[in-house]
């Protein structure tokens, strides 16, 4: 059984970690890995704010508005494992967004390779031509070695599946 003092100490520790992560966010710093691990998964309203940013991306009237909203989503919550968001991230000139988009694409492709579900394979087949174009464009336009390496991996995955 946990003593009341121990509970209070645990709550204070989590609150302090959360406050440091918030302070880092508002100062433009990335929270440390330790802070990310200690942040609660179920902060009230978190998913609603995330969903609002995703909706703002879809409702943006111009590509620059869409890019601004995507950058905010990425800074606050990271890029989601959503193929539409990944596709959008791969279509930008922003190397940081492109790199994170490639990381998510690699994860998305690996889940499709391992899946025995025909619906997952169908989703891959419907997105494959567009994703091939996006990855080819990144290989052509970016001189960032990390982007080059990850784009080459994704290209091989797209061709092998």
C-alpha positions as CSV (number, residue, x, y, z in Angstrom):
1,X,0.0,0.0,0.0
2,X,1.3,3.4,-0.9
3,X,1.5,6.0,1.9
4,X,-0.2,9.3,1.5
5,X,3.2,11.1,1.6
6,X,4.5,8.9,-1.2
7,X,1.4,9.6,-3.3
8,X,1.9,13.3,-2.9
9,X,5.6,13.0,-3.8
10,X,4.7,11.1,-7.0
11,X,2.1,13.7,-8.0
12,X,4.4,16.6,-7.3
13,X,7.1,14.9,-9.4
14,X,4.8,14.3,-12.3
15,X,3.5,17.9,-12.0
16,X,7.1,19.3,-12.0
17,X,7.9,17.2,-15.1
18,X,4.8,18.4,-16.9
19,X,5.6,22.0,-16.0
20,X,9.2,21.6,-17.3
21,X,7.9,20.1,-20.5
22,X,5.4,23.0,-20.9
23,X,8.0,25.6,-20.2
24,X,10.3,23.9,-22.8
25,X,7.5,24.0,-25.3
26,X,6.7,27.6,-24.8
27,X,10.4,28.5,-24.9
28,X,10.7,26.7,-28.2
29,X,12.8,23.8,-26.8
30,X,12.1,20.2,-27.3
31,X,11.2,18.3,-24.1
32,X,13.8,15.7,-23.0
33,X,13.1,12.1,-23.6
34,X,12.7,11.6,-19.9
35,X,10.1,14.4,-19.8
36,X,8.2,12.9,-22.7
37,X,8.1,9.5,-21.0
38,X,6.9,11.0,-17.8
39,X,4.2,13.1,-19.3
40,X,0.7,11.6,-18.8
41,X,-0.9,10.1,-21.8
42,X,-4.4,11.3,-20.9
43,X,-4.1,15.0,-20.3
44,X,-7.6,16.3,-20.5
45,X,-8.3,18.0,-23.8
46,X,-5.1,16.8,-25.4
47,X,-6.8,14.8,-28.1
48,X,-9.3,17.5,-28.7
49,X,-6.6,20.1,-29.3
50,X,-4.8,17.6,-31.6
51,X,-7.9,16.9,-33.5
52,X,-8.6,20.6,-33.9
53,X,-5.2,21.1,-35.5
54,X,-5.8,18.2,-37.8
55,X,-9.1,19.7,-38.8
56,X,-7.5,23.1,-39.4
57,X,-5.0,21.4,-41.8
58,X,-7.9,19.9,-43.8
59,X,-9.9,23.1,-43.8
60,X,-7.0,25.4,-44.7
61,X,-7.7,27.3,-47.9
62,X,-4.1,27.7,-49.1
63,X,-1.1,25.5,-49.1
64,X,0.8,28.0,-46.9
65,X,-2.0,27.9,-44.3
66,X,-1.9,24.1,-44.5
67,X,1.9,24.1,-44.0
68,X,1.6,26.4,-41.0
69,X,-1.0,24.2,-39.3
70,X,1.1,21.1,-40.1
71,X,4.1,22.7,-38.5
72,X,2.1,23.5,-35.4
73,X,0.7,20.0,-35.2
74,X,4.3,18.6,-35.5
75,X,5.7,20.9,-32.8
76,X,2.9,20.2,-30.3
77,X,2.2,16.6,-30.9
78,X,4.5,15.2,-33.5
79,X,3.5,14.1,-36.9
80,X,0.6,11.5,-36.7
81,X,0.8,8.1,-38.2
82,X,-1.8,9.2,-40.7
83,X,-1.0,8.7,-44.4
84,X,-2.7,11.9,-45.4
85,X,-0.5,13.9,-43.0
86,X,2.6,11.9,-44.0
87,X,1.8,12.7,-47.7
88,X,1.5,16.4,-46.9
89,X,4.7,16.4,-44.9
90,X,6.6,14.8,-47.8
91,X,5.3,17.4,-50.2
92,X,6.8,20.4,-48.4
93,X,10.2,22.0,-48.9
94,X,10.7,21.9,-45.1
95,X,13.5,19.4,-44.4
96,X,12.5,18.8,-40.8
97,X,8.9,18.0,-41.9
98,X,10.1,15.9,-44.8
99,X,12.4,13.9,-42.5
100,X,9.7,13.2,-39.9
101,X,7.3,12.4,-42.8
102,X,9.8,9.8,-44.1
103,X,10.2,8.3,-40.7
104,X,6.5,7.9,-40.4
105,X,6.2,6.6,-43.9
106,X,8.8,3.9,-43.2
107,X,6.8,2.8,-40.1
108,X,3.6,2.9,-42.1
109,X,5.1,0.8,-44.9
110,X,6.6,-1.7,-42.5
111,X,3.2,-2.3,-40.9
112,X,1.8,-2.9,-44.4
113,X,4.5,-5.4,-45.2
114,X,3.8,-7.3,-42.0
115,X,0.1,-7.1,-42.4
116,X,-1.9,-10.0,-43.7
117,X,-5.0,-7.9,-44.0
118,X,-6.2,-7.2,-47.5
119,X,-7.6,-3.8,-46.5
120,X,-4.1,-2.7,-45.4
121,X,-2.6,-4.0,-48.6
122,X,-5.4,-2.2,-50.5
123,X,-4.6,1.1,-48.8
124,X,-0.9,0.7,-49.7
125,X,-1.8,0.0,-53.3
126,X,-4.0,3.1,-53.5
127,X,-1.3,5.3,-52.1
128,X,1.7,3.7,-53.8
129,X,1.9,5.9,-56.9
130,X,1.6,9.1,-55.0
131,X,4.1,8.1,-52.4
132,X,6.5,7.0,-55.1
133,X,6.3,10.5,-56.6
134,X,6.8,12.2,-53.3
135,X,9.9,10.0,-52.4
136,X,11.4,10.5,-55.8
137,X,11.0,14.3,-55.5
138,X,12.7,14.2,-52.1
139,X,15.6,12.2,-53.5
140,X,15.9,14.7,-56.3
141,X,15.5,18.0,-54.4
142,X,17.1,17.4,-51.0
143,X,20.8,17.2,-50.3
144,X,20.3,16.3,-46.7
145,X,22.1,13.0,-46.1
146,X,19.5,11.8,-43.6
147,X,16.6,12.5,-46.0
148,X,18.6,10.8,-48.8
149,X,19.2,7.7,-46.7
150,X,15.6,7.4,-45.4
151,X,14.0,8.2,-48.8
152,X,16.1,5.5,-50.4
153,X,14.9,3.0,-47.7
154,X,11.3,4.0,-48.3
155,X,11.7,3.8,-52.1
156,X,13.0,0.2,-51.7
157,X,10.1,-0.7,-49.4
158,X,7.6,0.8,-51.9
159,X,9.1,-1.2,-54.7
160,X,9.4,-4.4,-52.8
161,X,5.9,-4.6,-51.4
